[in-house]
Amino acid sequence: MNHDTIQPGSGRDLAEEFCARVADADRSGSPLRIVGGGTKAFYGREVDETPLDVTGHRGITHYDPVELVVSVRAGTPVSELERALAEAGQQLAFEPPHFGAAATVGGMVATGLSGPRRPWSGAVRDFVLGTRLITREGRHLRFGGEVMKNVAGYDLSRLVTGAQGTLGVITEVSLKVLPLPSAAHSLQLQMPLASAMTKLARWGRQPVPLTGAAWHDGSLYLRLEGGGRSVDANRARLGGEALDRAFWQDLREQQLPFFSGADTRPLWRLSVPQVTPPLELEGDWLYDWAGAQRWLRSDAPAATIRDVAVRAGGHATCYTPGVTDPFTPLAPVLAKYHRQLKARLDPNGIFNPGRLYPDL
């Protein structure tokens, strides 16, 4: 590993141009549709406004492998960032899905989506140290920094993570990174869902180096990562058949047969407490995150699916492109706070209006 602070010089800085465009849009009341690689355009409601393409604003601006910190412009392809980290033996531990080669760092943060490792490593928001953001006045502000610390008041860097560009234009993000594991092994065990859930709950209380756990169609899929001795010992203890590690990338990128477009039934993502028993919904299921993230193929009415998820203490999101309302409606109190926040940061509604909900 290179132990020197890296100051890459490639890339383009278009922040000044973006600031002028945002300020003009706010003055004229002309909404903008913030555009990145477009690989996650399906995730959210459609926004038919003037595009602000941020993909030209790219490049790694600062990377310190010793401090485990990288700062990168929003238009930088995620794959480019991951290659740079891998060369130094490091990674984005939250394992973000790309859904295409054009995926950008800005889209990664704006959607806040994480991969199979999320329950054990944390979500995107947990690794965001700071951001640079263009406000509706066209001001280019920095929030947070490049160290892990407590933040008094609003932590706007984490607030914009997952906000789908509705609060401002993310131009740069500083992220905590982690070393790649020294050893890894994936395995597959044949067992029914009930047995898999019981075992996962037990292993969760033991020093088992799990970083991936999924179940589908009678098979439990596990990924072990960490020190060589720990991985080898647990590999021998758990048994099962060796599994190609590409399974986890295919799961992350929705390339498994379960996600095939040949199945015309809507695709739903249900986020529920891990210990939630099987939900009474007709369809085909794939369990991820040791049961906390459940994918469902079903023709059941959207209201029924969402009601079941909410009663279980979670929520349901439709991943089928083109649906009018992909997200579970907010509870009245939460909706009030969302509207107040939007009114405070974007009173003229110029940033991705309606992307999350019709009145946001």
BALOBA-1460 file (C-alpha; in Angstrom, 3 decimals):
// residues 360
<rec num="1" residu="m" x="0.000" y="0.000" z="0.000"/>
<rec num="2" residu="n" x="1.151" y="3.502" z="-0.759"/>
<rec num="3" residu="h" x="1.371" y="5.294" z="2.593"/>
<rec num="4" residu="d" x="1.641" y="8.795" z="1.123"/>
<rec num="5" residu="t" x="-1.201" y="11.258" z="0.866"/>
<rec num="6" residu="i" x="-2.375" y="11.246" z="-2.739"/>
<rec num="7" residu="q" x="-3.407" y="14.470" z="-4.472"/>
<rec num="8" residu="p" x="-4.692" y="13.329" z="-7.884"/>
<rec num="9" residu="g" x="-4.581" y="16.061" z="-10.496"/>
<rec num="10" residu="s" x="-6.987" y="14.668" z="-13.103"/>
<rec num="11" residu="g" x="-10.612" y="15.641" z="-13.457"/>
<rec num="12" residu="r" x="-12.613" y="18.803" z="-14.033"/>
<rec num="13" residu="d" x="-14.009" y="21.367" z="-11.612"/>
<rec num="14" residu="l" x="-17.296" y="22.797" z="-12.899"/>
<rec num="15" residu="a" x="-18.627" y="24.009" z="-9.570"/>
<rec num="16" residu="e" x="-18.529" y="27.690" z="-10.508"/>
<rec num="17" residu="e" x="-20.592" y="27.035" z="-13.627"/>
<rec num="18" residu="f" x="-23.122" y="25.020" z="-11.617"/>
<rec num="19" residu="c" x="-23.414" y="27.766" z="-8.992"/>
<rec num="20" residu="a" x="-24.375" y="30.301" z="-11.646"/>
<rec num="21" residu="r" x="-26.961" y="27.987" z="-13.157"/>
<rec num="22" residu="v" x="-28.542" y="27.190" z="-9.797"/>
<rec num="23" residu="a" x="-28.726" y="30.857" z="-8.801"/>
<rec num="24" residu="d" x="-30.396" y="31.716" z="-12.116"/>
<rec num="25" residu="a" x="-32.865" y="28.858" z="-11.684"/>
<rec num="26" residu="d" x="-33.803" y="30.014" z="-8.195"/>
<rec num="27" residu="r" x="-34.288" y="33.628" z="-9.262"/>
<rec num="28" residu="s" x="-36.501" y="32.625" z="-12.179"/>
<rec num="29" residu="g" x="-38.292" y="29.833" z="-10.344"/>
<rec num="30" residu="s" x="-37.205" y="27.327" z="-13.011"/>
<rec num="31" residu="p" x="-36.820" y="23.825" z="-11.469"/>
<rec num="32" residu="l" x="-33.834" y="21.634" z="-12.263"/>
<rec num="33" residu="r" x="-33.458" y="17.894" z="-12.740"/>
<rec num="34" residu="i" x="-30.038" y="16.923" z="-11.413"/>
<rec num="35" residu="v" x="-28.553" y="14.335" z="-13.754"/>
<rec num="36" residu="g" x="-25.689" y="11.920" z="-13.148"/>
<rec num="37" residu="g" x="-25.011" y="8.607" z="-14.851"/>
<rec num="38" residu="g" x="-28.711" y="7.774" z="-14.935"/>
<rec num="39" residu="t" x="-28.248" y="4.206" z="-13.724"/>
<rec num="40" residu="k" x="-30.602" y="4.769" z="-10.782"/>
<rec num="41" residu="a" x="-33.104" y="6.996" z="-12.571"/>
<rec num="42" residu="f" x="-35.769" y="4.339" z="-11.924"/>
<rec num="43" residu="y" x="-35.374" y="4.812" z="-8.156"/>
<rec num="44" residu="g" x="-37.854" y="7.551" z="-7.421"/>
<rec num="45" residu="r" x="-40.578" y="9.526" z="-9.151"/>
<rec num="46" residu="e" x="-39.928" y="10.999" z="-12.582"/>
<rec num="47" residu="v" x="-38.792" y="14.618" z="-12.737"/>
<rec num="48" residu="d" x="-39.507" y="16.385" z="-16.031"/>
<rec num="49" residu="e" x="-37.522" y="19.596" z="-15.616"/>
<rec num="50" residu="t" x="-34.460" y="21.311" z="-17.113"/>
<rec num="51" residu="p" x="-31.476" y="18.947" z="-16.698"/>
<rec num="52" residu="l" x="-28.349" y="19.929" z="-14.789"/>
<rec num="53" residu="d" x="-25.768" y="17.346" z="-15.859"/>
<rec num="54" residu="v" x="-23.042" y="16.977" z="-13.219"/>
<rec num="55" residu="t" x="-21.110" y="14.123" z="-14.837"/>
<rec num="56" residu="g" x="-18.409" y="16.482" z="-16.152"/>
<rec num="57" residu="h" x="-17.515" y="17.522" z="-12.597"/>
<rec num="58" residu="r" x="-15.199" y="14.656" z="-11.763"/>
<rec num="59" residu="g" x="-11.942" y="13.536" z="-10.249"/>
<rec num="60" residu="i" x="-10.465" y="12.383" z="-6.936"/>
<rec num="61" residu="t" x="-9.351" y="15.556" z="-5.171"/>
<rec num="62" residu="h" x="-7.672" y="14.049" z="-2.094"/>
<rec num="63" residu="y" x="-6.837" y="10.539" z="-0.939"/>
<rec num="64" residu="d" x="-4.969" y="9.606" z="2.228"/>
<rec num="65" residu="p" x="-4.750" y="5.798" z="2.547"/>
<rec num="66" residu="v" x="-3.206" y="6.063" z="6.025"/>
<rec num="67" residu="e" x="-6.082" y="8.161" z="7.361"/>
<rec num="68" residu="l" x="-8.599" y="6.052" z="5.400"/>
<rec num="69" residu="v" x="-10.154" y="9.125" z="3.791"/>
<rec num="70" residu="v" x="-10.938" y="9.995" z="0.186"/>
<rec num="71" residu="s" x="-12.552" y="13.120" z="-1.301"/>
<rec num="72" residu="v" x="-14.057" y="12.890" z="-4.749"/>
<rec num="73" residu="r" x="-16.179" y="15.028" z="-7.064"/>
<rec num="74" residu="a" x="-19.764" y="13.972" z="-7.637"/>
<rec num="75" residu="g" x="-19.492" y="13.205" z="-11.359"/>
<rec num="76" residu="t" x="-16.684" y="10.677" z="-10.860"/>
<rec num="77" residu="p" x="-17.669" y="7.127" z="-11.896"/>
<rec num="78" residu="v" x="-17.975" y="4.823" z="-8.895"/>
<rec num="79" residu="s" x="-15.908" y="2.220" z="-10.742"/>
<rec num="80" residu="e" x="-13.048" y="4.712" z="-11.125"/>
<rec num="81" residu="l" x="-13.068" y="5.441" z="-7.401"/>
<rec num="82" residu="e" x="-13.194" y="1.742" z="-6.523"/>
<rec num="83" residu="r" x="-10.211" y="0.988" z="-8.767"/>
<rec num="84" residu="a" x="-8.153" y="3.698" z="-7.099"/>
<rec num="85" residu="l" x="-9.026" y="2.350" z="-3.666"/>
<rec num="86" residu="a" x="-8.310" y="-1.260" z="-4.646"/>
<rec num="87" residu="e" x="-4.823" y="-0.291" z="-5.821"/>
<rec num="88" residu="a" x="-4.159" y="0.833" z="-2.247"/>
<rec num="89" residu="g" x="-5.784" y="-2.295" z="-0.778"/>
<rec num="90" residu="q" x="-8.932" y="-0.461" z="0.324"/>
<rec num="91" residu="q" x="-12.637" y="-0.387" z="-0.467"/>
<rec num="92" residu="l" x="-16.022" y="1.258" z="-0.059"/>
<rec num="93" residu="a" x="-17.193" y="-1.040" z="2.701"/>
<rec num="94" residu="f" x="-20.892" y="-0.345" z="2.155"/>
<rec num="95" residu="e" x="-20.611" y="-2.033" z="-1.241"/>
<rec num="96" residu="p" x="-22.766" y="0.343" z="-3.327"/>
<rec num="97" residu="p" x="-24.736" y="-1.036" z="-6.273"/>
<rec num="98" residu="h" x="-23.857" y="0.445" z="-9.652"/>
<rec num="99" residu="f" x="-26.705" y="-0.746" z="-11.890"/>
<rec num="100" residu="g" x="-24.519" y="0.203" z="-14.847"/>
<rec num="101" residu="a" x="-21.026" y="1.373" z="-15.798"/>
<rec num="102" residu="a" x="-22.055" y="5.040" z="-15.756"/>
<rec num="103" residu="a" x="-22.878" y="5.106" z="-12.020"/>
<rec num="104" residu="t" x="-21.454" y="8.205" z="-10.331"/>
<rec num="105" residu="v" x="-20.377" y="9.030" z="-6.800"/>
<rec num="106" residu="g" x="-23.041" y="11.740" z="-6.621"/>
<rec num="107" residu="g" x="-25.773" y="9.262" z="-7.496"/>
<rec num="108" residu="m" x="-24.338" y="6.789" z="-4.992"/>
<rec num="109" residu="v" x="-24.678" y="9.348" z="-2.191"/>
<rec num="110" residu="a" x="-27.951" y="10.860" z="-3.393"/>
<rec num="111" residu="t" x="-29.731" y="7.491" z="-3.444"/>
<rec num="112" residu="g" x="-27.995" y="6.132" z="-0.350"/>
<rec num="113" residu="l" x="-28.166" y="2.527" z="-1.562"/>
<rec num="114" residu="s" x="-25.880" y="-0.113" z="-0.040"/>
<rec num="115" residu="g" x="-25.007" y="-3.696" z="-0.925"/>
<rec num="116" residu="p" x="-24.997" y="-7.070" z="0.875"/>
<rec num="117" residu="r" x="-22.348" y="-5.994" z="3.405"/>
<rec num="118" residu="r" x="-24.500" y="-3.175" z="4.802"/>
<rec num="119" residu="p" x="-25.688" y="-4.812" z="8.110"/>
<rec num="120" residu="w" x="-22.129" y="-5.588" z="9.145"/>
<rec num="121" residu="s" x="-20.252" y="-2.536" z="7.845"/>
<rec num="122" residu="g" x="-22.864" y="0.244" z="7.840"/>
<rec num="123" residu="a" x="-24.765" y="2.220" z="5.221"/>
<rec num="124" residu="v" x="-23.557" y="4.947" z="2.844"/>
<rec num="125" residu="r" x="-24.579" y="7.605" z="5.379"/>
<rec num="126" residu="d" x="-22.292" y="6.056" z="8.001"/>
<rec num="127" residu="f" x="-19.237" y="6.626" z="5.799"/>
<rec num="128" residu="v" x="-19.954" y="10.181" z="4.652"/>
<rec num="129" residu="l" x="-17.581" y="12.526" z="6.489"/>
<rec num="130" residu="g" x="-18.384" y="15.705" z="4.624"/>
<rec num="131" residu="t" x="-19.837" y="17.157" z="1.459"/>
<rec num="132" residu="r" x="-19.663" y="20.246" z="-0.698"/>
<rec num="133" residu="l" x="-23.105" y="21.427" z="-1.688"/>
<rec num="134" residu="i" x="-24.515" y="24.140" z="-3.940"/>
<rec num="135" residu="t" x="-27.411" y="25.828" z="-2.179"/>
<rec num="136" residu="r" x="-30.374" y="27.421" z="-3.924"/>
<rec num="137" residu="e" x="-28.679" y="30.861" z="-3.800"/>
<rec num="138" residu="g" x="-25.784" y="29.434" z="-5.815"/>
<rec num="139" residu="r" x="-23.429" y="29.368" z="-2.841"/>
<rec num="140" residu="h" x="-20.859" y="26.566" z="-2.763"/>
<rec num="141" residu="l" x="-20.631" y="25.456" z="0.858"/>
<rec num="142" residu="r" x="-18.712" y="22.777" z="2.708"/>
<rec num="143" residu="f" x="-20.339" y="20.691" z="5.432"/>
<rec num="144" residu="g" x="-18.523" y="18.250" z="7.684"/>
<rec num="145" residu="g" x="-14.893" y="17.483" z="7.019"/>
<rec num="146" residu="e" x="-12.467" y="14.624" z="6.578"/>
<rec num="147" residu="v" x="-12.503" y="13.121" z="10.065"/>
<rec num="148" residu="m" x="-15.005" y="11.114" z="12.075"/>
<rec num="149" residu="k" x="-16.408" y="13.362" z="14.781"/>
<rec num="150" residu="n" x="-19.616" y="14.395" z="16.484"/>
<rec num="151" residu="v" x="-21.513" y="17.216" z="14.795"/>
<rec num="152" residu="a" x="-23.567" y="19.795" z="16.650"/>
<rec num="153" residu="g" x="-26.836" y="20.874" z="15.029"/>
<rec num="154" residu="y" x="-27.812" y="19.736" z="11.552"/>
<rec num="155" residu="d" x="-25.371" y="17.302" z="9.991"/>
<rec num="156" residu="l" x="-26.251" y="18.340" z="6.452"/>
<rec num="157" residu="s" x="-23.755" y="15.929" z="4.889"/>
<rec num="158" residu="r" x="-25.680" y="12.937" z="6.141"/>
<rec num="159" residu="l" x="-28.996" y="14.706" z="5.612"/>
<rec num="160" residu="v" x="-28.443" y="14.961" z="1.855"/>
<rec num="161" residu="t" x="-27.399" y="11.309" z="1.690"/>
<rec num="162" residu="g" x="-30.451" y="9.539" z="0.331"/>
<rec num="163" residu="a" x="-32.329" y="12.811" z="-0.284"/>
<rec num="164" residu="q" x="-32.235" y="12.238" z="-4.062"/>
<rec num="165" residu="g" x="-30.938" y="15.724" z="-4.818"/>
<rec num="166" residu="t" x="-34.004" y="17.469" z="-3.386"/>
<rec num="167" residu="l" x="-32.037" y="19.697" z="-0.983"/>
<rec num="168" residu="g" x="-29.145" y="20.916" z="-3.114"/>
<rec num="169" residu="v" x="-26.519" y="19.884" z="-5.661"/>
<rec num="170" residu="i" x="-23.814" y="17.636" z="-4.229"/>
<rec num="171" residu="t" x="-20.503" y="18.549" z="-5.863"/>
<rec num="172" residu="e" x="-17.997" y="16.653" z="-3.721"/>
<rec num="173" residu="v" x="-18.043" y="14.084" z="-0.949"/>
<rec num="174" residu="s" x="-15.462" y="12.937" z="1.595"/>
<rec num="175" residu="l" x="-15.742" y="9.297" z="2.569"/>
<rec num="176" residu="k" x="-14.232" y="6.978" z="5.110"/>
<rec num="177" residu="v" x="-12.778" y="3.877" z="3.453"/>
<rec num="178" residu="l" x="-11.668" y="0.548" z="4.922"/>
<rec num="179" residu="p" x="-9.006" y="-2.052" z="4.108"/>
<rec num="180" residu="l" x="-9.893" y="-4.981" z="1.911"/>
<rec num="181" residu="p" x="-10.258" y="-8.188" z="3.941"/>
<rec num="182" residu="s" x="-7.180" y="-10.378" z="4.036"/>
<rec num="183" residu="a" x="-9.242" y="-13.526" z="3.483"/>
<rec num="184" residu="a" x="-12.683" y="-14.320" z="2.115"/>
<rec num="185" residu="h" x="-14.782" y="-17.406" z="1.450"/>
<rec num="186" residu="s" x="-18.350" y="-17.837" z="0.256"/>
<rec num="187" residu="l" x="-20.450" y="-20.917" z="0.767"/>
<rec num="188" residu="q" x="-23.899" y="-22.337" z="0.094"/>
<rec num="189" residu="l" x="-25.916" y="-24.508" z="2.459"/>
<rec num="190" residu="q" x="-29.178" y="-26.258" z="1.615"/>
<rec num="191" residu="m" x="-31.834" y="-25.570" z="4.254"/>
<rec num="192" residu="p" x="-35.393" y="-24.255" z="4.630"/>
<rec num="193" residu="l" x="-36.049" y="-20.633" z="5.475"/>
<rec num="194" residu="a" x="-36.991" y="-21.277" z="9.109"/>
<rec num="195" residu="s" x="-33.713" y="-23.066" z="9.797"/>
<rec num="196" residu="a" x="-31.728" y="-20.377" z="8.009"/>
<rec num="197" residu="m" x="-33.300" y="-17.593" z="10.071"/>
<rec num="198" residu="t" x="-32.656" y="-19.490" z="13.308"/>
<rec num="199" residu="k" x="-29.020" y="-20.087" z="12.434"/>
<rec num="200" residu="l" x="-28.449" y="-16.495" z="11.348"/>
<rec num="201" residu="a" x="-29.863" y="-15.224" z="14.632"/>
<rec num="202" residu="r" x="-27.531" y="-17.550" z="16.562"/>
<rec num="203" residu="w" x="-24.462" y="-16.715" z="14.467"/>
<rec num="204" residu="g" x="-25.189" y="-13.039" z="14.987"/>
<rec num="205" residu="r" x="-24.374" y="-13.528" z="18.673"/>
<rec num="206" residu="q" x="-21.144" y="-15.370" z="17.939"/>
<rec num="207" residu="p" x="-17.767" y="-14.240" z="16.518"/>
<rec num="208" residu="v" x="-18.617" y="-15.454" z="13.023"/>
<rec num="209" residu="p" x="-17.040" y="-13.095" z="10.435"/>
<rec num="210" residu="l" x="-20.162" y="-12.747" z="8.297"/>
<rec num="211" residu="t" x="-20.323" y="-9.979" z="5.700"/>
<rec num="212" residu="g" x="-23.093" y="-11.424" z="3.564"/>
<rec num="213" residu="a" x="-26.146" y="-13.599" z="4.239"/>
<rec num="214" residu="a" x="-28.925" y="-14.288" z="1.754"/>
<rec num="215" residu="w" x="-31.558" y="-16.980" z="1.324"/>
<rec num="216" residu="h" x="-33.520" y="-18.032" z="-1.739"/>
<rec num="217" residu="d" x="-35.307" y="-21.132" z="-2.914"/>
<rec num="218" residu="g" x="-33.990" y="-23.504" z="-0.250"/>
<rec num="219" residu="s" x="-30.402" y="-22.275" z="-0.157"/>
<rec num="220" residu="l" x="-28.590" y="-20.127" z="2.400"/>
<rec num="221" residu="y" x="-25.691" y="-18.132" z="0.959"/>
<rec num="222" residu="l" x="-22.958" y="-16.864" z="3.273"/>
<rec num="223" residu="r" x="-19.837" y="-14.771" z="2.891"/>
<rec num="224" residu="l" x="-17.035" y="-14.902" z="5.445"/>
<rec num="225" residu="e" x="-14.397" y="-12.145" z="5.451"/>
<rec num="226" residu="g" x="-11.610" y="-11.196" z="7.832"/>
<rec num="227" residu="g" x="-8.412" y="-12.757" z="9.113"/>
<rec num="228" residu="g" x="-7.299" y="-15.972" z="7.467"/>
<rec num="229" residu="r" x="-7.462" y="-18.118" z="10.608"/>
<rec num="230" residu="s" x="-10.958" y="-16.942" z="11.503"/>
<rec num="231" residu="v" x="-12.293" y="-17.433" z="7.996"/>
<rec num="232" residu="d" x="-10.724" y="-20.901" z="7.699"/>
<rec num="233" residu="a" x="-12.014" y="-22.027" z="11.094"/>
<rec num="234" residu="n" x="-15.572" y="-20.911" z="10.415"/>
<rec num="235" residu="r" x="-15.457" y="-22.278" z="6.908"/>
<rec num="236" residu="a" x="-14.662" y="-25.708" z="8.307"/>
<rec num="237" residu="r" x="-17.246" y="-25.420" z="11.079"/>
<rec num="238" residu="l" x="-20.147" y="-24.280" z="8.897"/>
<rec num="239" residu="g" x="-19.534" y="-26.722" z="6.061"/>
<rec num="240" residu="g" x="-21.588" y="-26.390" z="2.906"/>
<rec num="241" residu="e" x="-20.415" y="-26.065" z="-0.672"/>
<rec num="242" residu="a" x="-18.013" y="-23.452" z="-1.992"/>
<rec num="243" residu="l" x="-19.773" y="-20.557" z="-3.707"/>
<rec num="244" residu="d" x="-18.344" y="-18.323" z="-6.444"/>
<rec num="245" residu="r" x="-17.766" y="-14.902" z="-4.907"/>
<rec num="246" residu="a" x="-19.363" y="-13.357" z="-8.011"/>
<rec num="247" residu="f" x="-22.704" y="-14.271" z="-6.420"/>
<rec num="248" residu="w" x="-22.487" y="-11.210" z="-4.169"/>
<rec num="249" residu="q" x="-21.825" y="-8.838" z="-7.044"/>
<rec num="250" residu="d" x="-24.722" y="-10.372" z="-8.969"/>
<rec num="251" residu="l" x="-26.945" y="-9.945" z="-5.917"/>
<rec num="252" residu="r" x="-25.802" y="-6.343" z="-5.438"/>
<rec num="253" residu="e" x="-26.331" y="-5.492" z="-9.107"/>
<rec num="254" residu="q" x="-29.631" y="-7.404" z="-9.371"/>
<rec num="255" residu="q" x="-28.175" y="-9.758" z="-11.972"/>
<rec num="256" residu="l" x="-29.415" y="-12.980" z="-10.377"/>
<rec num="257" residu="p" x="-32.213" y="-14.860" z="-12.208"/>
<rec num="258" residu="f" x="-34.654" y="-13.710" z="-9.499"/>
<rec num="259" residu="f" x="-34.345" y="-10.136" z="-10.798"/>
<rec num="260" residu="s" x="-34.710" y="-11.041" z="-14.475"/>
<rec num="261" residu="g" x="-36.826" y="-8.712" z="-16.560"/>
<rec num="262" residu="a" x="-38.530" y="-11.797" z="-17.985"/>
<rec num="263" residu="d" x="-40.595" y="-11.837" z="-14.783"/>
<rec num="264" residu="t" x="-43.190" y="-9.140" z="-15.386"/>
<rec num="265" residu="r" x="-44.434" y="-9.041" z="-11.800"/>
<rec num="266" residu="p" x="-43.491" y="-5.854" z="-9.903"/>
<rec num="267" residu="l" x="-40.262" y="-6.010" z="-7.902"/>
<rec num="268" residu="w" x="-40.549" y="-4.858" z="-4.292"/>
<rec num="269" residu="r" x="-37.926" y="-4.200" z="-1.652"/>
<rec num="270" residu="l" x="-39.178" y="-4.619" z="1.901"/>
<rec num="271" residu="s" x="-37.036" y="-3.323" z="4.753"/>
<rec num="272" residu="v" x="-38.130" y="-4.917" z="8.039"/>
<rec num="273" residu="p" x="-36.544" y="-5.946" z="11.357"/>
<rec num="274" residu="q" x="-34.298" y="-8.946" z="10.835"/>
<rec num="275" residu="v" x="-36.266" y="-11.195" z="13.200"/>
<rec num="276" residu="t" x="-39.583" y="-10.560" z="11.424"/>
<rec num="277" residu="p" x="-41.226" y="-13.901" z="10.583"/>
<rec num="278" residu="p" x="-42.216" y="-14.637" z="6.973"/>
<rec num="279" residu="l" x="-44.737" y="-12.080" z="5.767"/>
<rec num="280" residu="e" x="-48.135" y="-13.205" z="4.509"/>
<rec num="281" residu="l" x="-47.813" y="-11.993" z="0.948"/>
<rec num="282" residu="e" x="-48.151" y="-14.120" z="-2.171"/>
<rec num="283" residu="g" x="-45.156" y="-14.196" z="-4.474"/>
<rec num="284" residu="d" x="-41.522" y="-15.232" z="-4.703"/>
<rec num="285" residu="w" x="-39.049" y="-14.092" z="-2.055"/>
<rec num="286" residu="l" x="-35.314" y="-13.501" z="-1.828"/>
<rec num="287" residu="y" x="-33.933" y="-12.617" z="1.609"/>
<rec num="288" residu="d" x="-30.831" y="-10.428" z="1.971"/>
<rec num="289" residu="w" x="-29.118" y="-8.681" z="4.894"/>
<rec num="290" residu="a" x="-29.771" y="-11.784" z="7.071"/>
<rec num="291" residu="g" x="-33.497" y="-11.160" z="6.621"/>
<rec num="292" residu="a" x="-33.641" y="-7.390" z="7.097"/>
<rec num="293" residu="q" x="-33.956" y="-6.718" z="3.355"/>
<rec num="294" residu="r" x="-36.481" y="-8.842" z="1.500"/>
<rec num="295" residu="w" x="-37.100" y="-8.799" z="-2.220"/>
<rec num="296" residu="l" x="-40.545" y="-9.775" z="-3.443"/>
<rec num="297" residu="r" x="-41.948" y="-10.552" z="-6.869"/>
<rec num="298" residu="s" x="-45.694" y="-10.219" z="-6.549"/>
<rec num="299" residu="d" x="-48.876" y="-9.062" z="-8.258"/>
<rec num="300" residu="a" x="-50.415" y="-8.187" z="-4.898"/>
<rec num="301" residu="p" x="-51.849" y="-4.646" z="-4.680"/>
<rec num="302" residu="a" x="-49.322" y="-1.989" z="-3.686"/>
<rec num="303" residu="a" x="-51.477" y="-0.891" z="-0.741"/>
<rec num="304" residu="t" x="-51.558" y="-4.443" z="0.606"/>
<rec num="305" residu="i" x="-47.785" y="-4.896" z="0.365"/>
<rec num="306" residu="r" x="-47.109" y="-1.568" z="2.053"/>
<rec num="307" residu="d" x="-49.631" y="-2.197" z="4.801"/>
<rec num="308" residu="v" x="-48.033" y="-5.554" z="5.639"/>
<rec num="309" residu="a" x="-44.549" y="-3.986" z="5.674"/>
<rec num="310" residu="v" x="-45.618" y="-1.079" z="7.899"/>
<rec num="311" residu="r" x="-47.369" y="-3.401" z="10.367"/>
<rec num="312" residu="a" x="-44.119" y="-5.374" z="10.570"/>
<rec num="313" residu="g" x="-42.247" y="-2.200" z="11.528"/>
<rec num="314" residu="g" x="-40.761" y="-1.462" z="8.136"/>
<rec num="315" residu="h" x="-41.562" y="-0.091" z="4.708"/>
<rec num="316" residu="a" x="-41.824" y="-1.220" z="1.083"/>
<rec num="317" residu="t" x="-40.369" y="0.346" z="-2.070"/>
<rec num="318" residu="c" x="-41.315" y="-0.604" z="-5.613"/>
<rec num="319" residu="y" x="-38.264" y="-1.023" z="-7.852"/>
<rec num="320" residu="t" x="-40.238" y="-1.451" z="-11.058"/>
<rec num="321" residu="p" x="-39.444" y="1.525" z="-13.334"/>
<rec num="322" residu="g" x="-42.207" y="3.966" z="-14.132"/>
<rec num="323" residu="v" x="-44.459" y="3.506" z="-11.100"/>
<rec num="324" residu="t" x="-46.142" y="6.704" z="-9.939"/>
<rec num="325" residu="d" x="-45.343" y="6.385" z="-6.238"/>
<rec num="326" residu="p" x="-42.457" y="3.997" z="-5.540"/>
<rec num="327" residu="f" x="-41.992" y="4.927" z="-1.868"/>
<rec num="328" residu="t" x="-44.159" y="4.194" z="1.154"/>
<rec num="329" residu="p" x="-46.099" y="7.370" z="2.073"/>
<rec num="330" residu="l" x="-44.665" y="9.205" z="5.063"/>
<rec num="331" residu="a" x="-46.456" y="9.256" z="8.397"/>
<rec num="332" residu="p" x="-48.103" y="12.659" z="8.981"/>
<rec num="333" residu="v" x="-45.516" y="13.841" z="11.518"/>
<rec num="334" residu="l" x="-42.586" y="12.829" z="9.311"/>
<rec num="335" residu="a" x="-44.229" y="14.407" z="6.274"/>
<rec num="336" residu="k" x="-44.557" y="17.681" z="8.174"/>
<rec num="337" residu="y" x="-40.851" y="17.740" z="9.022"/>
<rec num="338" residu="h" x="-39.891" y="16.852" z="5.453"/>
<rec num="339" residu="r" x="-41.978" y="19.742" z="4.117"/>
<rec num="340" residu="q" x="-40.497" y="22.157" z="6.643"/>
<rec num="341" residu="l" x="-36.956" y="21.102" z="5.739"/>
<rec num="342" residu="k" x="-37.644" y="21.429" z="2.018"/>
<rec num="343" residu="a" x="-39.182" y="24.871" z="2.567"/>
<rec num="344" residu="r" x="-36.125" y="25.959" z="4.538"/>
<rec num="345" residu="l" x="-33.467" y="24.744" z="2.099"/>
<rec num="346" residu="d" x="-35.345" y="24.985" z="-1.194"/>
<rec num="347" residu="p" x="-38.334" y="27.357" z="-0.814"/>
<rec num="348" residu="n" x="-38.764" y="27.810" z="-4.571"/>
<rec num="349" residu="g" x="-38.698" y="24.058" z="-5.200"/>
<rec num="350" residu="i" x="-35.944" y="24.065" z="-7.831"/>
<rec num="351" residu="f" x="-34.075" y="20.894" z="-6.799"/>
<rec num="352" residu="n" x="-35.573" y="17.678" z="-8.240"/>
<rec num="353" residu="p" x="-39.160" y="18.648" z="-7.332"/>
<rec num="354" residu="g" x="-41.400" y="15.651" z="-6.717"/>
<rec num="355" residu="r" x="-38.566" y="13.152" z="-6.886"/>
<rec num="356" residu="l" x="-39.386" y="11.608" z="-3.511"/>
<rec num="357" residu="y" x="-43.013" y="12.607" z="-2.977"/>
<rec num="358" residu="p" x="-45.428" y="14.830" z="-4.942"/>
<rec num="359" residu="d" x="-45.148" y="17.806" z="-2.576"/>
<rec num="360" residu="l" x="-41.387" y="17.564" z="-2.024"/>
